[in-house]
């Protein structure tokens, strides 16, 4: 995988994480105004955190792969 493709992938991942954050904040705001359940918000926050951890792990794997390819 070329450096340009990796940089592009990282950019897309970061953009996705920003969209997830915005959606979570938006949902949190609308849930706070409406009669939504706090259990659903907690569930979504947990899913969000799990996705963040998975993305972070993927980035670590990409870093390791790049380090191996650069040797």
N, CA, C and O atoms as CSV, one atom per row, in Angstrom:
chain,resi,resn,atom,element,x,y,z
A,1,UNK,N,N,0.865,-1.177,0.000
A,1,UNK,CA,C,0.000,0.000,0.000
A,1,UNK,C,C,0.898,1.222,0.000
A,1,UNK,O,O,1.799,1.337,0.831
A,2,UNK,N,N,0.654,2.138,-0.932
A,2,UNK,CA,C,1.489,3.326,-1.033
A,2,UNK,C,C,1.167,4.310,0.087
A,2,UNK,O,O,0.116,4.250,0.726
A,3,UNK,N,N,2.110,5.211,0.294
A,3,UNK,CA,C,1.931,6.209,1.352
A,3,UNK,C,C,0.715,7.096,1.069
A,3,UNK,O,O,0.001,7.489,1.991
A,4,UNK,N,N,0.482,7.409,-0.213
A,4,UNK,CA,C,-0.679,8.237,-0.568
A,4,UNK,C,C,-1.989,7.532,-0.231
A,4,UNK,O,O,-2.920,8.156,0.280
A,5,UNK,N,N,-2.060,6.240,-0.515
A,5,UNK,CA,C,-3.279,5.494,-0.214
A,5,UNK,C,C,-3.494,5.390,1.289
A,5,UNK,O,O,-4.626,5.465,1.767
A,6,UNK,N,N,-2.416,5.218,2.023
A,6,UNK,CA,C,-2.528,5.139,3.484
A,6,UNK,C,C,-2.984,6.477,4.049
A,6,UNK,O,O,-3.860,6.531,4.912
A,7,UNK,N,N,-2.385,7.549,3.556
A,7,UNK,CA,C,-2.789,8.887,4.020
A,7,UNK,C,C,-4.256,9.139,3.696
A,7,UNK,O,O,-4.984,9.710,4.508
A,8,UNK,N,N,-4.684,8.721,2.526
A,8,UNK,CA,C,-6.090,8.882,2.135
A,8,UNK,C,C,-7.001,8.072,3.056
A,8,UNK,O,O,-8.059,8.551,3.464
A,9,UNK,N,N,-6.593,6.853,3.379
A,9,UNK,CA,C,-7.396,6.009,4.270
A,9,UNK,C,C,-7.501,6.636,5.656
A,9,UNK,O,O,-8.576,6.652,6.256
A,10,UNK,N,N,-6.400,7.144,6.156
A,10,UNK,CA,C,-6.399,7.776,7.481
A,10,UNK,C,C,-7.302,9.011,7.465
A,10,UNK,O,O,-8.042,9.251,8.418
A,11,UNK,N,N,-7.243,9.789,6.390
A,11,UNK,CA,C,-8.094,10.971,6.271
A,11,UNK,C,C,-9.563,10.576,6.283
A,11,UNK,O,O,-10.374,11.224,6.944
A,12,UNK,N,N,-9.914,9.512,5.553
A,12,UNK,CA,C,-11.308,9.052,5.535
A,12,UNK,C,C,-11.736,8.556,6.909
A,12,UNK,O,O,-12.866,8.803,7.330
A,13,UNK,N,N,-10.854,7.864,7.609
A,13,UNK,CA,C,-11.175,7.368,8.953
A,13,UNK,C,C,-11.411,8.542,9.901
A,13,UNK,O,O,-12.371,8.543,10.673
A,14,UNK,N,N,-10.534,9.535,9.838
A,14,UNK,CA,C,-10.689,10.704,10.704
A,14,UNK,C,C,-11.989,11.453,10.392
A,14,UNK,O,O,-12.667,11.928,11.303
A,15,UNK,N,N,-12.333,11.556,9.110
A,15,UNK,CA,C,-13.579,12.221,8.727
A,15,UNK,C,C,-14.778,11.444,9.265
A,15,UNK,O,O,-15.748,12.035,9.740
A,16,UNK,N,N,-14.705,10.124,9.188
A,16,UNK,CA,C,-15.794,9.290,9.709
A,16,UNK,C,C,-15.929,9.469,11.216
A,16,UNK,O,O,-17.042,9.543,11.737
A,17,UNK,N,N,-14.812,9.540,11.908
A,17,UNK,CA,C,-14.853,9.737,13.356
A,17,UNK,C,C,-15.472,11.095,13.695
A,17,UNK,O,O,-16.222,11.216,14.663
A,18,UNK,N,N,-15.156,12.107,12.899
A,18,UNK,CA,C,-15.745,13.437,13.129
A,18,UNK,C,C,-17.255,13.394,12.904
A,18,UNK,O,O,-18.012,14.010,13.654
A,19,UNK,N,N,-17.696,12.664,11.870
A,19,UNK,CA,C,-19.135,12.542,11.621
A,19,UNK,C,C,-19.816,11.792,12.762
A,19,UNK,O,O,-20.926,12.147,13.160
A,20,UNK,N,N,-19.170,10.771,13.284
A,20,UNK,CA,C,-19.732,10.015,14.411
A,20,UNK,C,C,-19.875,10.931,15.624
A,20,UNK,O,O,-20.908,10.928,16.294
A,21,UNK,N,N,-18.833,11.714,15.901
A,21,UNK,CA,C,-18.892,12.656,17.023
A,21,UNK,C,C,-20.038,13.651,16.845
A,21,UNK,O,O,-20.793,13.910,17.782
A,22,UNK,N,N,-20.164,14.207,15.638
A,22,UNK,CA,C,-21.222,15.189,15.376
A,22,UNK,C,C,-22.596,14.559,15.537
A,22,UNK,O,O,-23.504,15.170,16.102
A,23,UNK,N,N,-22.749,13.334,15.040
A,23,UNK,CA,C,-24.039,12.650,15.160
A,23,UNK,C,C,-24.358,12.361,16.617
A,23,UNK,O,O,-25.502,12.500,17.051
A,24,UNK,N,N,-23.343,11.958,17.366
A,24,UNK,CA,C,-23.547,11.667,18.782
A,24,UNK,C,C,-23.962,12.920,19.530
A,24,UNK,O,O,-24.886,12.888,20.343
A,25,UNK,N,N,-23.275,14.034,19.256
A,25,UNK,CA,C,-23.622,15.289,19.920
A,25,UNK,C,C,-25.016,15.753,19.522
A,25,UNK,O,O,-25.789,16.214,20.362
A,26,UNK,N,N,-25.329,15.630,18.247
A,26,UNK,CA,C,-26.643,16.025,17.760
A,26,UNK,C,C,-27.731,15.169,18.398
A,26,UNK,O,O,-28.763,15.681,18.831
A,27,UNK,N,N,-27.495,13.880,18.451
A,27,UNK,CA,C,-28.461,12.975,19.066
A,27,UNK,C,C,-28.608,13.293,20.550
A,27,UNK,O,O,-29.717,13.308,21.085
A,28,UNK,N,N,-27.494,13.542,21.201
A,28,UNK,CA,C,-27.538,13.877,22.626
A,28,UNK,C,C,-28.347,15.136,22.871
A,28,UNK,O,O,-29.122,15.209,23.824
A,29,UNK,N,N,-28.166,16.140,22.000
A,29,UNK,CA,C,-28.926,17.385,22.139
A,29,UNK,C,C,-30.412,17.154,21.908
A,29,UNK,O,O,-31.243,17.642,22.675
A,30,UNK,N,N,-30.755,16.407,20.847
A,30,UNK,CA,C,-32.169,16.179,20.559
A,30,UNK,C,C,-32.806,15.284,21.610
A,30,UNK,O,O,-33.973,15.471,21.956
A,31,UNK,N,N,-32.059,14.318,22.120
A,31,UNK,CA,C,-32.580,13.444,23.171
A,31,UNK,C,C,-32.825,14.249,24.447
A,31,UNK,O,O,-33.800,14.014,25.161
A,32,UNK,N,N,-31.936,15.196,24.726
A,32,UNK,CA,C,-32.093,16.007,25.934
A,32,UNK,C,C,-33.331,16.887,25.827
A,32,UNK,O,O,-34.003,17.135,26.828
A,33,UNK,N,N,-33.639,17.364,24.617
A,33,UNK,CA,C,-34.810,18.211,24.424
A,33,UNK,C,C,-36.094,17.395,24.386
A,33,UNK,O,O,-37.138,17.857,24.848
A,34,UNK,N,N,-36.026,16.203,23.847
A,34,UNK,CA,C,-37.219,15.381,23.681
A,34,UNK,C,C,-37.433,14.468,24.868
A,34,UNK,O,O,-36.900,14.677,25.958
A,35,UNK,N,N,-38.225,13.458,24.618
A,35,UNK,CA,C,-38.519,12.520,25.694
A,35,UNK,C,C,-37.792,11.204,25.471
A,35,UNK,O,O,-38.272,10.151,25.891
A,36,UNK,N,N,-36.620,11.254,24.801
A,36,UNK,CA,C,-35.846,10.042,24.512
A,36,UNK,C,C,-35.316,9.418,25.782
A,36,UNK,O,O,-35.205,10.061,26.826
A,37,UNK,N,N,-34.995,8.157,25.660
A,37,UNK,CA,C,-34.511,7.451,26.847
A,37,UNK,C,C,-33.011,7.635,27.001
A,37,UNK,O,O,-32.264,7.595,26.023
A,38,UNK,N,N,-32.585,7.834,28.217
A,38,UNK,CA,C,-31.151,7.979,28.468
A,38,UNK,C,C,-30.424,6.652,28.260
A,38,UNK,O,O,-29.222,6.642,27.995
A,39,UNK,N,N,-31.129,5.553,28.377
A,39,UNK,CA,C,-30.506,4.252,28.138
A,39,UNK,C,C,-30.046,4.142,26.685
A,39,UNK,O,O,-28.987,3.575,26.414
A,40,UNK,N,N,-30.818,4.672,25.764
A,40,UNK,CA,C,-30.454,4.637,24.338
A,40,UNK,C,C,-29.218,5.492,24.097
A,40,UNK,O,O,-28.335,5.109,23.329
A,41,UNK,N,N,-29.152,6.631,24.739
A,41,UNK,CA,C,-27.991,7.506,24.603
A,41,UNK,C,C,-26.750,6.800,25.134
A,41,UNK,O,O,-25.694,6.843,24.503
A,42,UNK,N,N,-26.868,6.162,26.270
A,42,UNK,CA,C,-25.742,5.437,26.846
A,42,UNK,C,C,-25.303,4.323,25.903
A,42,UNK,O,O,-24.108,4.108,25.704
A,43,UNK,N,N,-26.267,3.621,25.327
A,43,UNK,CA,C,-25.948,2.544,24.388
A,43,UNK,C,C,-25.187,3.093,23.181
A,43,UNK,O,O,-24.194,2.506,22.752
A,44,UNK,N,N,-25.648,4.206,22.639
A,44,UNK,CA,C,-24.978,4.803,21.493
A,44,UNK,C,C,-23.573,5.295,21.838
A,44,UNK,O,O,-22.650,5.159,21.035
A,45,UNK,N,N,-23.416,5.855,23.011
A,45,UNK,CA,C,-22.092,6.299,23.442
A,45,UNK,C,C,-21.157,5.094,23.558
A,45,UNK,O,O,-19.994,5.166,23.161
A,46,UNK,N,N,-21.663,4.001,24.097
A,46,UNK,CA,C,-20.838,2.797,24.212
A,46,UNK,C,C,-20.439,2.260,22.842
A,46,UNK,O,O,-19.293,1.859,22.639
A,47,UNK,N,N,-21.376,2.251,21.908
A,47,UNK,CA,C,-21.069,1.802,20.551
A,47,UNK,C,C,-20.027,2.729,19.924
A,47,UNK,O,O,-19.095,2.271,19.262
A,48,UNK,N,N,-20.192,4.012,20.134
A,48,UNK,CA,C,-19.248,4.993,19.607
A,48,UNK,C,C,-17.842,4.737,20.155
A,48,UNK,O,O,-16.869,4.743,19.401
A,49,UNK,N,N,-17.742,4.518,21.436
A,49,UNK,CA,C,-16.436,4.265,22.039
A,49,UNK,C,C,-15.812,2.980,21.507
A,49,UNK,O,O,-14.604,2.920,21.276
A,50,UNK,N,N,-16.636,1.954,21.315
A,50,UNK,CA,C,-16.126,0.697,20.766
A,50,UNK,C,C,-15.585,0.915,19.353
A,50,UNK,O,O,-14.527,0.395,18.998
A,51,UNK,N,N,-16.317,1.687,18.553
A,51,UNK,CA,C,-15.850,1.991,17.197
A,51,UNK,C,C,-14.551,2.785,17.237
A,51,UNK,O,O,-13.646,2.536,16.440
A,52,UNK,N,N,-14.455,3.730,18.149
A,52,UNK,CA,C,-13.216,4.506,18.300
A,52,UNK,C,C,-12.041,3.590,18.613
A,52,UNK,O,O,-10.959,3.737,18.044
A,53,UNK,N,N,-12.260,2.643,19.521
A,53,UNK,CA,C,-11.198,1.704,19.878
A,53,UNK,C,C,-10.797,0.858,18.673
A,53,UNK,O,O,-9.612,0.603,18.461
A,54,UNK,N,N,-11.778,0.422,17.884
A,54,UNK,CA,C,-11.475,-0.378,16.700
A,54,UNK,C,C,-10.682,0.436,15.674
A,54,UNK,O,O,-9.748,-0.078,15.059
A,55,UNK,N,N,-11.051,1.689,15.495
A,55,UNK,CA,C,-10.325,2.549,14.557
A,55,UNK,C,C,-8.908,2.781,15.067
A,55,UNK,O,O,-7.957,2.739,14.286
A,56,UNK,N,N,-8.756,3.024,16.350
A,56,UNK,CA,C,-7.427,3.236,16.921
A,56,UNK,C,C,-6.559,1.996,16.719
A,56,UNK,O,O,-5.380,2.111,16.385
A,57,UNK,N,N,-7.135,0.818,16.919
A,57,UNK,CA,C,-6.394,-0.424,16.712
A,57,UNK,C,C,-6.005,-0.572,15.245
A,57,UNK,O,O,-4.887,-0.992,14.945
A,58,UNK,N,N,-6.899,-0.237,14.338
A,58,UNK,CA,C,-6.590,-0.302,12.907
A,58,UNK,C,C,-5.450,0.645,12.553
A,58,UNK,O,O,-4.574,0.301,11.759
A,59,UNK,N,N,-5.463,1.829,13.139
A,59,UNK,CA,C,-4.381,2.778,12.894
A,59,UNK,C,C,-3.053,2.257,13.435
A,59,UNK,O,O,-2.010,2.446,12.809
A,60,UNK,N,N,-3.089,1.606,14.586
A,60,UNK,CA,C,-1.859,1.009,15.128
A,60,UNK,C,C,-1.345,-0.077,14.190
A,60,UNK,O,O,-0.141,-0.184,13.958
A,61,UNK,N,N,-2.261,-0.882,13.652
A,61,UNK,CA,C,-1.858,-1.928,12.717
A,61,UNK,C,C,-1.259,-1.328,11.450
A,61,UNK,O,O,-0.265,-1.835,10.930
A,62,UNK,N,N,-1.864,-0.245,10.950
A,62,UNK,CA,C,-1.302,0.434,9.779
A,62,UNK,C,C,0.087,0.986,10.077
A,62,UNK,O,O,0.990,0.877,9.247
A,63,UNK,N,N,0.260,1.570,11.245
A,63,UNK,CA,C,1.580,2.079,11.634
A,63,UNK,C,C,2.607,0.959,11.662
A,63,UNK,O,O,3.729,1.128,11.185
A,64,UNK,N,N,2.228,-0.185,12.219
A,64,UNK,CA,C,3.145,-1.320,12.286
A,64,UNK,C,C,3.481,-1.815,10.881
A,64,UNK,O,O,4.632,-2.139,10.589
A,65,UNK,N,N,2.480,-1.871,10.023
A,65,UNK,CA,C,2.702,-2.302,8.646
A,65,UNK,C,C,3.637,-1.339,7.922
A,65,UNK,O,O,4.544,-1.765,7.206
A,66,UNK,N,N,3.415,-0.054,8.109
A,66,UNK,CA,C,4.293,0.936,7.485
A,66,UNK,C,C,5.731,0.801,7.986
A,66,UNK,O,O,6.684,0.892,7.212
A,67,UNK,N,N,5.865,0.588,9.272
A,67,UNK,CA,C,7.199,0.432,9.844
A,67,UNK,C,C,7.892,-0.793,9.232
A,67,UNK,O,O,9.088,-0.761,8.943
A,68,UNK,N,N,7.129,-1.859,9.042
A,68,UNK,CA,C,7.690,-3.075,8.450
A,68,UNK,C,C,8.096,-2.832,6.992
A,68,UNK,O,O,9.149,-3.287,6.546
A,69,UNK,N,N,7.255,-2.116,6.268
A,69,UNK,CA,C,7.549,-1.841,4.863
A,69,UNK,C,C,8.728,-0.892,4.688
A,69,UNK,O,O,9.431,-0.964,3.680
A,70,UNK,N,N,8.951,-0.016,5.638
A,70,UNK,CA,C,10.045,0.938,5.549
A,70,UNK,C,C,11.394,0.317,5.879
A,70,UNK,O,O,12.436,0.899,5.578
A,71,UNK,N,N,11.382,-0.845,6.487
A,71,UNK,CA,C,12.656,-1.490,6.869
A,71,UNK,C,C,13.376,-2.061,5.691
A,71,UNK,O,O,14.455,-2.633,5.845
